[in-house]
Amino acid sequence: MTSPLSRRADGDAPELDTVRLGFIPLVDCATVVMAAELGFDRRYGIRIEPVRQASWSMVRDGLANGSLDASHALYGMVYGAHLGIGSAATPMSILMGLNHNGQGITIGKSLAEQGVRDGWSMARAVRDGAGLTLAHTFATGTHAMWLAYWLAAHGIDPARDVDRVVVPPPRMVAAAQEGLVHAFCVGEPWNTLAAQRNEGIIACTSQAIWPDHPEKVLAATDDWVTRHPNTARALVAALLDTARYLDTMRARDGVARRLAAADAIDQPYTLLADCLQGMSSDAQGRRWRDTHPLTFFNDGEVTYPFVSDGMWFLTQFVRWGLLRDVPDYEAVARAVHRIDVYQDAAAMAGVAVPASPWRSAVLLDGVTWDARHADTYLSQFAAAASTPASTSNEVTS
């Protein structure tokens, strides 16, 4: 196959031969791992080197210190790093989306056996004085936001009514088993693993909170993109080709087998195949196919970095005390989202670009998110943090 870059001017060739691309062992790392496995990277004159990371803080620090060129990253984590929440501010870039859906909130077995099986029964337990410790994966990350939103929708103030700690994704199930946490929010396969091992029940999927919500993104520092614009375009084009391939269900059996390897997720193939096929189950013997399964492409709707998606995460930072001052939501989002790079890469890969950087959604509590009304959005919610949320409580052992 002729490389698309071979038809472009020599000056457009990638500045780097190899791109060190970080990932966390989650099913939604598939685009990163499979781009190199399937050779889509070499179509565009680069070689992707997937580099497994132990935690999201390791990803953040690797991008900042240059040990990673780019990475699979939590949407909100990129904004947190850009704004200096919990670390020194580092101007960041979101180059594309990597997936929609595929996360969940799991209630540990010990708490479930006490009758807590959903948000309303958890609210009753909190009112009765239960001291609950809940885990997410990063203070400004998507899981922290899904968990906080779900709690508040059930009348629980996540800043005052429960304790929240950070646990790396591969440690979630063990943390619940060891009694360190009572429930957790994390990406697959860790929710399904807990359910299949009868160590917890999946109380809510993230797609039940926001159908087809934004989740992981391809992130790099603004400095890296500025110094390597052609490499950035080639990287995005390669991942677009990969995402398009991943959304064909016939591809997912092979993807599950690759992700099961020790250098990727290191979990059983059958578990990963279920997650990739959108199959859900619980400890009560129910099994179903999700109406909003994990998706990687969806004709470019998943991969396009909608400005409105980033603005929603900023509103949640304000809601939960991570930002004291209300930022210019749109200005921050437009600075972080490199739609120019995405559009060039989409042209290289033959991917259609949505007509608008805006989209809206209705979340589980019936409240509509519309970025055109971002300034008044938070006035619809009664619960707001009275003190800044912690960014440092991390459980790693």
C-alpha positions as CSV (number, residue, x, y, z in Angstrom):
1,M,0.0,0.0,0.0
2,T,1.2,3.5,-0.9
3,S,1.7,5.6,2.2
4,P,-0.5,8.7,2.2
5,L,2.5,10.7,3.3
6,S,4.5,9.5,0.2
7,R,2.0,11.6,-1.9
8,R,2.6,14.7,0.2
9,A,5.5,17.1,0.1
10,D,8.7,16.0,1.8
11,G,8.3,18.8,4.3
12,D,5.1,17.2,5.5
13,A,6.9,14.0,6.6
14,P,6.7,13.1,10.3
15,E,9.5,14.7,12.4
16,L,9.7,11.5,14.5
17,D,10.1,7.9,13.4
18,T,8.9,6.4,16.6
19,V,6.1,7.7,18.9
20,R,6.0,6.5,22.5
21,L,2.3,6.2,23.2
22,G,1.1,5.6,26.8
23,F,-1.9,3.5,27.8
24,I,-3.6,2.2,30.9
25,P,-4.8,-1.5,30.9
26,L,-8.4,-0.8,30.1
27,V,-10.5,-2.1,27.2
28,D,-10.7,1.4,25.8
29,C,-6.9,1.3,25.2
30,A,-7.6,-0.9,22.2
31,T,-7.0,1.8,19.6
32,V,-3.5,2.5,20.9
33,V,-2.5,-1.1,21.2
34,M,-4.0,-2.2,17.9
35,A,-2.7,0.6,15.7
36,A,0.8,-0.8,16.1
37,E,-0.4,-4.5,16.0
38,L,-2.3,-4.0,12.7
39,G,0.3,-1.7,11.0
40,F,-1.9,1.3,10.6
41,D,0.9,3.5,12.0
42,R,3.3,2.5,9.2
43,R,0.8,3.7,6.6
44,Y,1.7,7.2,7.7
45,G,5.4,6.9,8.2
46,I,5.6,6.4,11.9
47,R,6.0,3.5,14.3
48,I,3.9,3.5,17.4
49,E,5.5,2.0,20.6
50,P,2.7,1.3,23.1
51,V,4.0,1.9,26.6
52,R,1.9,0.4,29.5
53,Q,1.5,2.7,32.5
54,A,0.6,1.9,36.1
55,S,-1.6,4.9,36.9
56,W,-3.1,8.0,35.5
57,S,-0.7,10.2,37.5
58,M,2.1,8.3,35.8
59,V,0.5,9.2,32.4
60,R,0.2,12.9,33.4
61,D,3.8,13.0,34.6
62,G,5.1,11.1,31.6
63,L,3.6,13.6,29.2
64,A,4.9,16.5,31.2
65,N,8.5,15.2,31.4
66,G,8.7,13.9,27.9
67,S,9.1,10.2,28.6
68,L,5.8,9.8,26.7
69,D,5.1,11.6,23.4
70,A,1.3,11.2,23.6
71,S,-1.1,8.9,25.5
72,H,-4.5,7.4,26.0
73,A,-5.8,9.7,28.7
74,L,-8.8,10.6,30.8
75,Y,-10.7,13.6,29.3
76,G,-10.8,15.6,32.5
77,M,-7.3,14.7,33.5
78,V,-6.0,16.6,30.4
79,Y,-8.0,19.7,31.6
80,G,-6.7,19.3,35.1
81,A,-3.1,19.2,33.9
82,H,-3.7,22.2,31.6
83,L,-5.2,24.3,34.5
84,G,-2.7,23.1,37.1
85,I,-5.2,21.3,39.4
86,G,-3.1,19.0,41.6
87,S,0.1,19.6,39.7
88,A,2.1,22.3,37.9
89,A,0.1,23.7,35.0
90,T,1.2,22.3,31.6
91,P,-0.4,23.5,28.4
92,M,-2.1,20.4,27.0
93,S,-3.7,19.3,23.7
94,I,-6.5,16.9,23.0
95,L,-6.0,15.5,19.5
96,M,-9.0,13.2,19.2
97,G,-11.5,11.1,21.1
98,L,-10.7,7.4,21.7
99,N,-14.0,6.0,22.8
100,H,-17.5,6.6,24.1
101,N,-19.1,4.6,26.9
102,G,-17.7,1.6,28.6
103,Q,-17.3,2.6,32.3
104,G,-19.3,1.7,35.4
105,I,-20.0,2.1,39.1
106,T,-19.6,-1.1,41.0
107,I,-20.8,-1.7,44.6
108,G,-18.5,-4.1,46.5
109,K,-19.8,-7.4,47.8
110,S,-19.7,-6.5,51.5
111,L,-21.8,-3.4,50.9
112,A,-24.2,-5.1,48.5
113,E,-24.8,-7.8,51.1
114,Q,-26.1,-5.1,53.4
115,G,-28.8,-4.2,50.9
116,V,-27.0,-1.4,49.0
117,R,-27.5,-2.2,45.4
118,D,-28.1,1.2,43.7
119,G,-28.0,4.9,44.2
120,W,-31.1,5.2,46.3
121,S,-30.2,2.4,48.7
122,M,-26.7,4.0,49.0
123,A,-28.4,7.3,49.9
124,R,-30.4,5.6,52.6
125,A,-27.2,4.0,54.0
126,V,-25.5,7.4,54.1
127,R,-28.5,9.0,55.9
128,D,-28.3,6.1,58.4
129,G,-24.7,7.0,59.2
130,A,-22.8,4.6,57.1
131,G,-19.2,5.8,56.6
132,L,-18.5,4.9,53.0
133,T,-15.2,5.1,51.1
134,L,-15.6,5.2,47.3
135,A,-12.9,5.0,44.7
136,H,-12.3,6.6,41.4
137,T,-9.2,6.7,39.2
138,F,-8.0,10.4,39.2
139,A,-9.2,13.5,40.9
140,T,-10.0,15.4,37.7
141,G,-10.7,12.3,35.6
142,T,-13.9,11.1,34.0
143,H,-14.6,8.5,36.7
144,A,-14.5,11.1,39.4
145,M,-17.0,13.1,37.5
146,W,-19.3,10.2,36.7
147,L,-19.2,9.1,40.3
148,A,-19.9,12.6,41.7
149,Y,-22.7,13.2,39.2
150,W,-24.4,9.8,40.0
151,L,-24.1,10.4,43.8
152,A,-25.6,13.9,43.5
153,A,-28.4,12.6,41.3
154,H,-29.4,10.4,44.3
155,G,-29.2,13.1,46.9
156,I,-25.6,12.4,48.1
157,D,-23.1,15.2,48.3
158,P,-19.9,13.6,47.1
159,A,-17.8,16.3,48.8
160,R,-19.3,15.9,52.3
161,D,-21.3,12.7,52.6
162,V,-18.7,10.1,51.6
163,D,-14.9,9.7,51.5
164,R,-13.4,9.4,48.0
165,V,-9.9,8.0,47.2
166,V,-7.9,7.4,44.1
167,V,-7.1,3.8,43.0
168,P,-5.4,2.8,39.8
169,P,-7.8,0.8,37.5
170,P,-6.1,-2.6,37.8
171,R,-6.2,-2.3,41.6
172,M,-10.0,-1.6,41.9
173,V,-11.3,-5.1,42.4
174,A,-8.5,-6.0,44.9
175,A,-9.2,-2.8,46.8
176,A,-12.8,-3.8,47.2
177,Q,-11.9,-7.4,48.2
178,E,-9.5,-6.1,50.9
179,G,-12.1,-3.8,52.3
180,L,-10.3,-0.6,51.4
181,V,-13.3,0.8,49.4
182,H,-17.0,0.0,49.5
183,A,-17.7,0.9,45.8
184,F,-15.8,2.3,42.8
185,C,-16.1,3.9,39.4
186,V,-13.7,2.6,36.7
187,G,-13.5,1.6,33.1
188,E,-13.9,-1.9,31.8
189,P,-12.9,-4.7,32.2
190,W,-12.7,-4.1,36.0
191,N,-16.4,-3.7,36.6
192,T,-17.3,-6.9,34.7
193,L,-14.4,-8.8,36.4
194,A,-15.8,-7.9,39.8
195,A,-19.3,-9.0,38.8
196,Q,-18.1,-12.3,37.3
197,R,-16.0,-13.1,40.4
198,N,-19.0,-12.3,42.6
199,E,-17.0,-9.5,44.3
200,G,-19.5,-6.8,43.4
201,I,-22.5,-5.7,41.5
202,I,-22.6,-3.1,38.7
203,A,-25.0,-0.5,40.0
204,C,-24.8,1.8,37.0
205,T,-22.9,2.1,33.7
206,S,-21.5,5.4,32.6
207,Q,-23.6,5.3,29.5
208,A,-26.7,5.2,31.7
209,I,-25.5,8.5,33.1
210,W,-24.8,10.1,29.7
211,P,-25.5,7.9,26.6
212,D,-22.6,8.0,24.2
213,H,-20.6,10.2,26.6
214,P,-17.0,11.3,25.9
215,E,-14.4,9.2,27.7
216,K,-10.7,8.7,26.8
217,V,-8.8,11.0,24.5
218,L,-5.5,11.1,22.7
219,A,-3.5,13.7,24.7
220,A,-0.1,15.4,24.3
221,T,1.5,18.5,25.6
222,D,1.0,21.7,23.5
223,D,4.7,21.9,23.3
224,W,5.0,18.4,21.7
225,V,2.4,19.2,19.1
226,T,4.0,22.5,18.3
227,R,7.4,20.9,17.8
228,H,6.0,17.8,15.9
229,P,3.0,18.9,13.9
230,N,3.4,16.4,11.1
231,T,4.0,13.6,13.6
232,A,0.8,14.6,15.4
233,R,-1.2,14.5,12.2
234,A,0.2,11.1,11.2
235,L,-0.5,9.7,14.7
236,V,-4.1,10.9,14.6
237,A,-4.6,9.5,11.0
238,A,-3.2,6.1,12.1
239,L,-5.5,6.0,15.1
240,L,-8.5,7.0,12.9
241,D,-7.9,4.1,10.6
242,T,-7.6,1.8,13.7
243,A,-10.8,3.2,15.3
244,R,-12.7,2.6,12.1
245,Y,-11.5,-1.0,12.0
246,L,-12.3,-1.6,15.7
247,D,-16.0,-0.7,15.2
248,T,-16.5,-3.6,12.9
249,M,-17.7,-6.4,15.2
250,R,-15.9,-9.0,13.2
251,A,-12.6,-7.5,14.3
252,R,-13.3,-7.6,18.0
253,D,-12.5,-11.3,18.6
254,G,-8.9,-10.7,17.5
255,V,-8.7,-7.5,19.4
256,A,-9.8,-9.3,22.6
257,R,-7.1,-11.9,22.1
258,R,-4.4,-9.3,21.7
259,L,-5.6,-7.3,24.7
260,A,-5.6,-10.4,26.9
261,A,-1.8,-10.6,26.5
262,A,0.5,-9.8,29.5
263,D,1.8,-6.6,27.9
264,A,-1.7,-5.2,27.5
265,I,-4.6,-5.9,29.9
266,D,-3.5,-9.4,31.1
267,Q,-7.0,-10.6,31.7
268,P,-9.0,-13.5,30.2
269,Y,-10.0,-13.3,26.6
270,T,-13.6,-14.2,27.3
271,L,-13.9,-11.3,29.7
272,L,-12.5,-8.8,27.2
273,A,-14.6,-10.2,24.4
274,D,-17.8,-9.6,26.4
275,C,-16.7,-6.0,27.1
276,L,-15.9,-5.4,23.4
277,Q,-19.2,-6.9,22.3
278,G,-21.2,-4.8,24.6
279,M,-22.3,-7.7,26.8
280,S,-23.0,-7.0,30.4
281,S,-23.7,-9.3,33.4
282,D,-24.1,-9.1,37.1
283,A,-23.7,-11.3,40.1
284,Q,-27.4,-12.1,40.0
285,G,-27.2,-14.1,36.8
286,R,-28.5,-11.5,34.4
287,R,-26.8,-11.0,31.1
288,W,-27.7,-8.4,28.4
289,R,-26.3,-6.4,25.5
290,D,-26.0,-2.8,26.3
291,T,-27.9,-0.4,24.1
292,H,-25.0,2.1,24.2
293,P,-21.9,-0.1,24.1
294,L,-18.3,0.8,24.0
295,T,-17.6,2.5,20.6
296,F,-14.4,3.6,19.0
297,F,-15.4,5.4,15.8
298,N,-19.2,5.6,14.8
299,D,-18.4,7.4,11.5
300,G,-16.1,9.9,13.3
301,E,-18.6,11.0,16.0
302,V,-16.4,9.3,18.6
303,T,-13.1,10.5,17.4
304,Y,-14.0,14.1,16.8
305,P,-12.9,16.4,19.7
306,F,-16.2,18.2,20.3
307,V,-15.5,21.5,22.1
308,S,-18.8,21.2,24.0
309,D,-17.6,17.9,25.6
310,G,-14.6,19.6,27.1
311,M,-16.7,22.5,28.4
312,W,-18.9,20.0,30.3
313,F,-15.9,18.7,32.3
314,L,-15.0,22.3,33.2
315,T,-18.5,22.9,34.6
316,Q,-18.0,19.9,36.8
317,F,-14.7,21.2,38.1
318,V,-16.5,24.3,39.2
319,R,-19.5,22.4,40.6
320,W,-17.2,20.2,42.8
321,G,-14.8,22.8,44.0
322,L,-11.8,21.9,41.9
323,L,-11.9,25.4,40.4
324,R,-12.8,28.3,42.6
325,D,-13.2,30.8,39.8
326,V,-15.5,30.2,36.8
327,P,-13.3,30.0,33.7
328,D,-14.1,31.1,30.2
329,Y,-15.4,27.7,29.3
330,E,-15.3,28.0,25.6
331,A,-11.9,29.8,25.4
332,V,-10.2,27.1,27.6
333,A,-11.8,24.3,25.5
334,R,-10.8,25.8,22.2
335,A,-7.2,26.2,23.5
336,V,-7.0,22.5,24.4
337,H,-8.9,20.9,21.5
338,R,-6.6,20.8,18.4
339,I,-9.4,20.6,15.9
340,D,-7.0,21.9,13.2
341,V,-4.8,18.9,13.7
342,Y,-7.8,16.5,13.7
343,Q,-9.2,18.0,10.5
344,D,-5.9,17.6,8.6
345,A,-5.6,14.0,9.9
346,A,-9.2,13.2,9.0
347,A,-8.5,14.4,5.4
348,M,-5.5,12.0,5.3
349,A,-7.6,9.1,6.6
350,G,-10.7,9.9,4.6
351,V,-12.9,10.5,7.7
352,A,-15.8,12.8,7.6
353,V,-15.7,15.7,10.0
354,P,-18.9,16.7,11.9
355,A,-20.4,20.0,10.8
356,S,-20.2,21.6,14.3
357,P,-18.0,21.3,17.3
358,W,-21.1,21.4,19.5
359,R,-23.4,18.6,20.7
360,S,-25.9,18.3,23.5
361,A,-27.1,15.5,25.8
362,V,-29.7,14.7,28.4
363,L,-28.2,13.0,31.5
364,L,-29.7,10.5,33.9
365,D,-31.3,13.2,36.1
366,G,-33.2,14.7,33.1
367,V,-31.0,17.8,33.0
368,T,-29.9,18.9,29.5
369,W,-26.3,19.8,28.8
370,D,-26.1,22.5,26.1
371,A,-22.8,24.3,25.9
372,R,-24.5,27.4,24.5
373,H,-25.9,27.9,28.0
374,A,-22.8,26.8,29.9
375,D,-22.8,29.9,32.1
376,T,-26.2,29.1,33.6
377,Y,-25.9,25.3,33.5
378,L,-24.9,24.8,37.1
379,S,-27.8,26.9,38.5
380,Q,-30.0,23.8,37.9
381,F,-28.3,21.8,40.6
382,A,-28.9,22.1,44.3
383,A,-25.8,20.2,45.5
384,A,-22.4,21.9,45.1
385,A,-19.2,21.3,46.9
386,S,-18.6,23.6,49.9
387,T,-14.9,22.8,50.1
388,P,-12.4,21.9,47.4
389,A,-12.2,18.3,46.5
390,S,-9.1,16.4,47.4
391,T,-6.6,15.7,44.7
392,S,-4.1,13.6,46.7
393,N,-5.8,10.6,48.4
394,E,-4.4,7.7,46.5
395,V,-4.4,4.0,47.3
396,T,-1.8,2.2,45.4
397,S,-1.0,-0.9,47.4
